[in-house]
Amino acid sequence: MRENVMEELRQMQSDEATKRKMMDILKRFHSEEMERMNEDDSSLSEETIQKILSGNQVRLDDLTLEEIKQFQRALASGELSKMIEPWTPWWLKHSARTISLSHKGTKLVQPVELQCVYTEGGEENFQVSEIPPGPETPLPPVSKLSSAEPSPLLVVHLVDIIYCYCFTLRLYNGDWQSDALGSAMVVLSLSSVLGQGGQPETVSEAVSHCVEQTCSPAYKHVGGLRFGLGLLDDIVVLLSLGGAALVCLLCDLQRIIQTGERELKSEKQRKLKRTEMRNNLKHAERKIYFLMCWVHEQPREVWSSLEAIVRVEKGSIEAIENGDSTKSVDMGVRGESKGRALIEEIQ
């Protein structure tokens, strides 16, 4: 674990925003340490304290051996994560309910809201917090993108993709720009549809795969089943917002993939691996764009029906967790019957 942490720290790309965030974290960490001065082995050295207070950059090499051990302990225990301000997802904000797009899918009204942020001196600083912008150019009809009829399973695949988007943004505390390539690869590793060539045929199958991945050894540290159930709530909220919000979501996901592609060009990867990753990202980007165009054409009734199905699936998982297998089976059957009706309606 120590070697992994050291390697990650060496690979971190420092920019001004990252430096400021880390500086705030270190200052808050120091403030808490000062409150525990009675513990002789838990305080920072005077030299390190002066560097932090003067605003200078503090590298791992600047720390004493004991301070490095303290940092690693705090990192492993999750103590540092408590000092990061929790991110409020854009879909939970009031302004998300007023998103409007033109009949061609471009942004018509871009809701904004002022967010009050307090500086170190206690002064109020208002920042503009925006919903992810929609497409800049008109979305073409699906019939222009493909001569074949859209698959009736697209509604199922959308559930998979929304889940993975919400998972990634919550994993990165909303700041996917700090590691766009890493964010994009998380989406691909989690999504059966985008990263694994999967074709789930029911909402239950899509949800089961996503929750199973969330509880896998690779991601269970994020929160396990409880975190997965929370993401199902996110899906319900987003579906309740309607097609405009879903188009903005897919447009934001497309930006994550595209930014990840640009970062990949500067990555020092083996040529074969870099080519494979680039192809996977390009393939995912095309799927997202097609789905974005398809979502824009769907009536609102599709989303309310899908919302009800996801609610049922969440209830089914909770029932299984609570040991009520009879209830979970009944709910699962009702959910699948609704899923088939929805697919037939779209078809």
C-alpha positions in Angstrom: 0.0 0.0 0.0 2.9 2.4 0.8 4.4 1.8 -2.6 1.1 2.4 -4.3 0.6 5.7 -2.4 4.1 6.9 -3.2 3.7 6.0 -6.9 0.3 7.8 -7.1 1.8 10.9 -5.5 4.7 11.0 -8.0 2.3 10.7 -10.9 -0.1 13.4 -9.7 -0.1 16.4 -12.1 0.1 19.6 -10.1 -1.9 22.6 -11.4 -2.9 25.7 -9.5 -6.4 24.3 -8.7 -4.9 21.1 -7.3 -2.3 22.9 -5.3 -5.0 25.2 -3.7 -7.2 22.2 -2.9 -4.3 20.3 -1.3 -3.2 23.4 0.6 -6.7 23.8 2.1 -6.7 20.2 3.1 -3.3 20.4 4.7 -4.2 23.6 6.5 -7.4 22.0 7.9 -5.3 18.9 8.8 -2.9 21.1 10.7 -5.7 22.9 12.5 -7.0 19.6 13.8 -3.5 18.5 14.7 -3.1 21.7 16.7 -6.2 20.8 18.7 -4.5 17.5 19.7 -1.1 19.0 20.7 -1.2 16.9 23.9 -0.3 13.9 21.7 3.4 14.5 21.1 3.7 12.1 18.1 0.9 13.5 16.1 1.9 17.1 15.4 3.7 18.5 12.3 7.2 19.9 12.6 7.6 23.6 12.9 9.3 23.8 9.5 6.4 22.1 7.8 3.9 24.3 9.6 5.6 27.4 8.5 5.6 26.2 4.9 1.9 25.5 5.0 1.0 28.8 6.7 3.2 30.8 4.2 1.3 29.2 1.3 4.4 27.4 -0.1 4.0 24.1 -1.8 4.7 21.1 0.4 6.0 17.9 -1.3 6.3 14.5 0.2 10.0 14.8 0.2 9.7 17.9 2.5 8.1 15.8 5.2 10.0 14.0 8.0 9.8 10.2 8.2 7.3 10.5 11.1 5.1 13.0 9.1 5.1 10.7 6.1 3.9 7.9 8.4 1.2 10.2 9.8 0.1 11.1 6.3 -0.1 7.5 5.2 -2.1 6.5 8.3 -4.5 9.3 7.7 -4.8 8.3 4.0 -5.4 4.6 4.8 -7.9 5.3 7.6 -10.0 7.7 5.5 -9.3 10.6 7.9 -8.2 12.9 5.0 -11.5 12.3 3.2 -13.4 13.9 6.1 -11.7 17.1 5.3 -12.9 17.3 1.7 -16.2 19.2 1.4 -18.9 16.8 0.1 -20.1 17.5 -3.4 -23.7 18.1 -4.2 -24.7 16.4 -7.5 -26.2 18.8 -10.0 -29.3 16.7 -10.4 -30.2 17.2 -6.8 -30.2 21.0 -7.2 -33.5 23.0 -7.6 -32.2 24.4 -10.9 -32.1 21.0 -12.4 -35.9 20.9 -12.6 -35.9 23.9 -15.0 -33.6 22.6 -17.7 -35.0 23.3 -21.2 -33.6 22.4 -24.6 -34.7 23.5 -28.0 -36.6 21.2 -30.3 -33.3 20.4 -32.0 -31.7 19.4 -28.7 -29.5 22.5 -28.1 -29.5 24.3 -24.9 -32.3 26.9 -24.7 -32.1 27.8 -21.0 -29.0 27.2 -18.9 -30.1 27.2 -15.3 -27.4 28.7 -12.9 -27.4 29.3 -9.2 -25.0 31.1 -6.9 -23.2 29.0 -4.4 -21.8 30.6 -1.3 -18.2 29.5 -0.5 -16.4 30.8 2.6 -12.7 31.7 2.2 -10.0 31.0 4.8 -10.7 34.5 6.3 -14.4 33.8 6.7 -15.4 36.0 3.8 -18.3 35.1 1.6 -17.4 34.3 -2.0 -20.3 33.6 -4.4 -19.5 31.2 -7.3 -21.7 30.3 -10.3 -22.7 26.6 -10.1 -24.0 25.4 -13.5 -25.9 22.4 -14.7 -23.7 20.6 -17.3 -24.4 22.3 -20.6 -26.3 20.5 -23.3 -25.2 20.0 -27.0 -23.8 23.0 -28.8 -25.0 21.8 -32.2 -28.4 20.4 -33.1 -28.9 16.7 -32.6 -29.7 14.8 -35.8 -32.7 12.4 -36.0 -31.8 8.9 -35.2 -32.9 7.9 -38.7 -30.0 9.9 -40.1 -27.5 8.0 -37.9 -28.7 4.5 -38.8 -30.9 3.0 -41.4 -31.9 0.3 -38.9 -34.6 0.7 -36.3 -33.3 1.6 -32.9 -33.0 -1.4 -30.6 -35.9 -1.7 -28.1 -33.2 -2.4 -25.5 -31.8 1.1 -25.6 -34.0 2.0 -22.6 -32.4 -0.8 -20.6 -28.9 0.3 -21.7 -29.6 3.8 -20.6 -30.1 2.6 -17.0 -26.6 1.0 -17.1 -25.0 4.2 -18.4 -26.8 6.6 -16.0 -25.7 4.4 -13.1 -22.0 4.4 -14.2 -22.1 8.2 -14.8 -23.4 8.8 -11.3 -21.0 6.3 -9.8 -18.0 8.1 -11.4 -19.0 11.6 -10.5 -19.6 10.6 -6.8 -16.4 8.6 -6.8 -14.5 11.8 -7.9 -16.6 14.0 -5.6 -17.8 15.8 -8.8 -14.3 16.7 -9.9 -13.7 14.4 -12.8 -11.5 17.0 -14.5 -8.8 16.3 -12.0 -8.3 12.9 -13.7 -10.4 12.7 -16.9 -8.7 9.6 -18.2 -9.1 7.8 -14.9 -12.8 8.9 -14.8 -13.4 7.6 -18.3 -11.8 4.3 -17.6 -13.9 3.9 -14.4 -17.0 4.3 -16.6 -15.8 1.7 -19.1 -14.7 -0.8 -16.4 -18.1 -0.5 -14.7 -20.5 -0.3 -17.6 -21.5 -3.5 -19.3 -22.8 -1.5 -22.3 -20.0 0.9 -22.9 -16.9 -1.1 -21.8 -17.7 -4.8 -22.1 -19.9 -5.1 -25.2 -22.8 -6.2 -23.0 -26.4 -6.2 -24.1 -28.6 -6.5 -21.0 -32.1 -7.3 -22.0 -34.0 -6.3 -18.8 -33.7 -3.5 -16.3 -33.2 -6.1 -13.6 -30.2 -7.5 -15.5 -28.7 -4.1 -16.0 -29.1 -3.1 -12.4 -27.9 -6.4 -11.0 -24.7 -6.1 -13.1 -24.0 -2.5 -11.9 -24.6 -3.3 -8.2 -22.5 -6.4 -8.5 -19.7 -4.4 -9.9 -20.1 -1.8 -7.1 -19.8 -4.6 -4.5 -16.8 -6.2 -6.2 -13.3 -6.1 -4.7 -12.3 -3.3 -7.1 -14.9 -0.9 -5.8 -16.3 -2.1 -2.5 -14.2 0.4 -0.6 -16.4 3.1 -2.1 -19.4 2.0 -0.1 -20.6 -1.4 -1.3 -24.3 -2.1 -1.5 -25.4 1.0 0.4 -23.6 3.1 -2.1 -25.2 1.1 -5.0 -28.7 1.6 -3.6 -28.0 5.3 -3.3 -27.0 5.4 -7.0 -30.4 3.8 -7.9 -32.0 6.7 -6.1 -29.9 9.0 -8.3 -31.3 7.2 -11.4 -34.8 7.7 -10.2 -34.2 11.4 -9.6 -32.6 11.9 -13.0 -35.5 10.1 -14.8 -38.0 12.3 -13.0 -36.3 15.3 -14.4 -37.1 14.2 -18.0 -35.4 14.0 -21.3 -33.6 17.4 -21.2 -31.7 16.5 -18.1 -30.8 13.1 -19.5 -29.5 14.8 -22.7 -27.3 17.1 -20.5 -26.1 14.0 -18.6 -25.1 12.2 -21.7 -23.5 15.3 -23.1 -21.4 15.6 -19.9 -20.5 11.9 -20.1 -19.4 12.5 -23.7 -17.1 15.3 -22.5 -15.6 13.0 -19.9 -14.8 10.4 -22.6 -13.4 13.1 -25.0 -11.2 14.7 -22.4 -10.0 11.2 -21.4 -9.1 10.6 -25.1 -7.0 13.8 -25.2 -5.2 12.9 -21.9 -4.4 9.5 -23.3 -2.4 11.0 -26.1 0.1 12.4 -23.5 0.2 9.2 -21.4 3.3 7.1 -21.5 1.6 3.8 -22.3 2.8 1.0 -24.5 1.6 1.6 -28.1 -0.6 -1.5 -28.2 -2.3 -0.7 -24.9 -2.8 2.9 -25.9 -4.4 1.9 -29.2 -6.7 -0.5 -27.4 -7.8 2.2 -24.9 -8.3 4.8 -27.6 -10.5 2.4 -29.6 -12.5 1.6 -26.5 -13.0 5.3 -25.7 -14.0 6.1 -29.4 -16.5 3.2 -29.4 -18.0 4.4 -26.1 -18.2 8.0 -27.4 -20.2 6.9 -30.5 -22.6 4.9 -28.4 -23.2 7.8 -26.0 -23.9 10.2 -28.9 -26.3 7.8 -30.6 -28.1 7.3 -27.2 -28.2 11.1 -26.7 -30.0 11.6 -30.0 -32.4 8.7 -29.2 -33.2 10.1 -25.8 -34.1 13.5 -27.3 -36.8 11.9 -29.4 -38.6 10.0 -26.6 -41.8 11.2 -25.0 -41.8 12.0 -21.3 -44.0 9.0 -20.5 -41.0 6.7 -21.3 -39.0 8.2 -18.4 -41.9 8.1 -15.9 -42.4 4.4 -16.7 -38.7 3.6 -16.5 -38.5 5.5 -13.2 -41.2 3.2 -11.8 -39.3 0.1 -12.9 -36.1 1.3 -11.3 -38.0 2.0 -8.0 -39.3 -1.6 -8.1 -35.8 -3.0 -8.8 -34.4 -1.1 -5.8 -37.1 -2.4 -3.6 -36.4 -5.9 -4.8 -32.7 -5.6 -3.8 -33.6 -4.2 -0.5 -36.0 -7.0 0.2 -33.4 -9.6 -0.6 -30.9 -7.8 1.7 -33.5 -7.9 4.5 -34.2 -11.6 3.9 -37.7 -11.2 2.5 -37.2 -13.4 -0.6 -40.9 -13.8 -1.3 -41.4 -10.1 -1.6 -38.3 -9.7 -3.7 -39.5 -12.3 -6.2 -42.9 -10.8 -6.5 -41.5 -7.3 -7.0 -39.0 -8.6 -9.5 -41.7 -10.2 -11.6 -43.8 -7.0 -11.6 -40.7 -5.0 -12.5 -39.9 -7.3 -15.5 -43.5 -7.2 -16.7 -43.4 -3.5 -16.7 -40.1 -3.6 -18.5 -41.5 -5.7 -21.3 -44.5 -3.4 -21.7 -42.3 -0.4 -21.9 -40.1 -2.0 -24.5 -43.2 -3.0 -26.6 -44.5 0.5 -26.4 -41.3 2.0 -27.7 -41.0 -0.6 -30.4 
